[in-house]
């Protein structure tokens, strides 16, 4: 049966690859992103399956308007995939609270606004499923990742807590925790990215598991296992390893 899904961050990267896979599988998608052209291109290929809902999800009025349009067109949602996000790196020698605010706005507060707007529609849906795309970085502190890691750790906690509260309503909550994926965002990184996956592989891995509604989808397995093991080390040893990863020219 075709499901009605709101997918954010659908213009590129994992979001665009997920959209391709879901549309090919016959799902109906409400696609959101700041850039409209890639969404319109998908709508042209799948004219009966796509609602194009571009906008800045950090703006509360925009989020409310997008959800209202979904409600007007479909009446309900069966799924929400909160994929939109950003990454900026903090330099300790030039610490910017404004940078932290931007990243938290995009990666935590915008998803929270989408959840607020989407929950009434999910409550009217069929086997509703809420999915958030976080990051494997939340298991281990890494140099310069303070803003990004904090925002994704906040999203992890928010979704895990909501999972408990929404279970009685029959709304399932899943967290996706990718390692490094080859996207326009990660291509800006200036450091090695071990076990980086092509975006198509990452999307296929996620889609193959979503139907089972797991608590978490984390990949690649060796990278996740390594982070888990490192996170179990004594704090002093974690600190020593993290310092070795920090580059002198970024230590402030």
C-alpha positions in Angstrom: 0.0 0.0 0.0 1.3 3.5 -0.9 2.3 5.5 2.2 2.2 9.2 2.7 5.6 10.4 3.9 7.0 13.8 4.6 10.8 13.8 3.8 12.9 16.8 4.7 16.3 17.6 3.2 15.3 16.0 -0.1 17.3 18.1 -2.5 20.6 16.3 -2.2 22.6 13.7 -0.4 20.9 11.0 1.7 17.5 12.7 1.5 17.5 12.8 -2.3 18.6 9.2 -2.6 15.9 8.2 -0.1 13.4 10.1 -2.2 14.5 8.2 -5.3 14.1 4.9 -3.6 10.8 5.6 -2.0 9.2 7.0 -5.1 10.4 4.0 -7.2 8.7 1.9 -4.6 5.4 3.7 -5.2 5.3 5.8 -2.0 3.8 9.3 -2.0 6.2 12.0 -0.8 5.9 15.5 0.5 9.4 16.8 -0.3 11.0 19.7 1.6 14.3 21.5 1.2 15.5 25.0 0.7 16.3 24.4 -3.0 13.1 23.9 -5.0 14.6 22.8 -8.4 15.7 19.3 -7.4 12.2 18.7 -5.8 10.5 19.9 -9.0 12.7 17.5 -11.0 11.5 14.6 -8.9 7.9 15.8 -9.2 8.2 15.9 -13.0 9.3 12.2 -13.0 6.7 11.1 -10.4 3.8 13.6 -11.0 1.1 11.6 -9.1 3.3 10.9 -6.1 5.0 14.2 -5.1 4.0 17.3 -3.2 6.7 19.9 -3.6 7.0 21.9 -0.3 10.2 24.0 -0.4 11.1 26.2 2.5 13.4 27.1 5.4 12.5 24.7 8.2 14.2 26.9 10.8 11.2 29.3 10.3 8.3 28.2 12.5 5.7 29.9 10.2 7.1 28.0 7.2 6.9 24.7 9.0 3.4 25.3 10.0 2.4 26.3 6.5 4.0 23.2 5.0 2.2 20.9 7.4 -1.1 22.6 6.7 -0.6 22.0 3.0 0.0 18.3 3.6 -3.1 18.2 5.7 -5.1 20.0 3.0 -3.9 17.6 0.2 -3.6 14.3 2.1 -5.4 14.7 5.4 -2.8 12.6 7.3 0.7 11.3 7.3 1.9 7.7 7.6 5.5 8.6 8.0 8.0 11.5 8.6 11.7 11.3 7.8 13.5 14.2 9.3 16.7 14.2 7.3 17.5 17.9 6.8 20.5 19.2 8.6 23.8 21.0 8.3 27.4 20.8 9.6 29.8 23.6 10.6 33.1 23.0 12.5 34.1 24.9 15.6 37.6 26.3 15.9 38.4 26.7 19.6 40.7 29.6 18.8 37.8 31.5 17.2 34.9 30.1 19.2 31.6 31.4 17.8 28.4 31.0 19.8 26.5 32.1 16.7 27.8 29.1 14.8 26.6 26.8 17.6 23.2 28.5 17.4 23.0 28.0 13.6 23.8 24.3 13.8 21.4 23.7 16.7 18.7 25.6 14.9 19.1 23.4 11.8 19.7 20.0 13.4 17.6 20.1 16.5 15.1 23.0 16.7 14.0 22.6 13.1 13.2 18.9 13.5 11.4 19.7 16.7 9.2 22.2 14.9 8.6 19.6 12.2 7.6 17.0 14.8 5.2 19.5 16.4 3.5 20.2 13.1 3.5 16.6 11.9 2.2 14.8 15.0 -1.4 15.7 14.5 -1.1 14.3 10.9 0.7 11.2 12.1 -2.1 10.5 14.6 -4.5 10.3 11.7 -2.2 8.1 9.7 -1.9 4.4 9.1 0.8 2.6 11.2 2.6 6.0 11.7 6.4 6.1 11.8 8.6 9.0 12.8 12.3 8.7 11.6 15.1 11.1 12.4 18.6 11.1 10.8 21.2 11.7 13.5 24.9 10.8 13.4 27.3 8.2 14.7 29.4 11.1 16.1 27.1 11.2 19.1 28.9 8.2 20.6 32.3 9.9 20.9 33.5 13.5 21.2 35.6 14.5 18.2 37.7 17.6 17.6 35.9 20.6 16.1 32.6 18.7 16.2 31.2 20.4 19.3 28.3 22.2 17.5 27.4 19.4 15.2 27.8 16.6 17.8 25.8 18.6 20.4 22.9 19.1 18.0 22.8 15.5 16.9 23.1 14.3 20.5 20.2 16.5 21.3 18.2 15.0 18.4 19.1 11.5 19.6 17.8 12.2 23.1 14.7 13.9 21.8 13.7 11.0 19.6 14.6 8.4 22.3 12.4 10.2 24.8 9.6 10.7 22.3 9.7 7.0 21.5 8.7 6.2 25.1 5.9 8.8 25.1 4.4 8.0 21.7 4.5 4.2 22.0 1.0 4.2 23.7 -0.4 6.0 20.6 1.1 3.4 18.2 3.6 5.8 16.7 6.9 4.1 16.1 10.2 6.2 16.3 13.4 5.2 14.6 16.8 6.9 14.7 19.2 6.6 11.8 22.9 7.0 12.8 25.2 7.1 9.7 28.9 7.1 9.7 30.6 9.0 6.8 28.5 9.1 3.6 29.7 10.7 0.4 27.4 13.8 0.1 27.9 17.4 -0.9 28.1 18.2 2.8 30.8 15.7 3.6 32.8 16.6 0.5 33.6 19.9 2.2 35.4 18.1 5.1 39.2 18.6 5.2 40.1 15.4 7.1 40.1 11.6 6.3 36.7 9.9 6.5 37.2 6.2 7.1 34.7 3.7 5.6 32.9 6.4 3.7 29.8 4.9 1.8 28.4 6.1 -1.5 25.1 7.8 -0.9 23.1 5.2 -2.9 24.5 2.5 -0.7 23.5 4.4 2.4 20.0 5.0 1.2 19.5 1.4 0.1 20.7 0.2 3.5 18.2 2.5 5.4 15.3 1.7 3.1 15.9 -2.1 3.5 15.5 -1.8 7.2 12.8 0.9 7.7 9.9 -1.4 7.1 11.0 -3.4 10.2 10.9 -0.1 12.3 14.0 -0.8 14.3 14.9 1.4 17.2 18.1 2.4 15.4 19.8 2.0 12.0 23.5 2.5 12.3 26.2 1.9 9.7 28.8 0.9 8.6 29.0 -1.8 11.2 32.8 -1.9 11.7 32.9 1.9 12.1 30.0 1.8 14.6 31.6 -1.0 16.5 34.9 0.9 16.8 33.1 4.0 18.1 31.2 1.9 20.6 34.4 0.4 21.9 36.2 3.7 22.1 33.2 5.2 24.0 33.6 2.5 26.7 37.2 3.4 27.4 38.1 5.4 30.5 37.5 9.2 30.1 41.2 10.0 30.3 42.1 7.5 27.6 39.3 8.9 25.4 40.7 12.3 26.0 44.2 11.2 25.0 42.9 9.6 21.8 40.8 12.6 20.9 43.8 15.0 21.4 45.8 12.9 18.9 43.1 13.4 16.4 43.1 17.2 16.9 45.4 19.1 14.5 47.8 21.6 16.1 46.6 24.4 13.8 43.0 23.9 15.0 43.7 23.7 18.8 43.5 27.5 19.3 
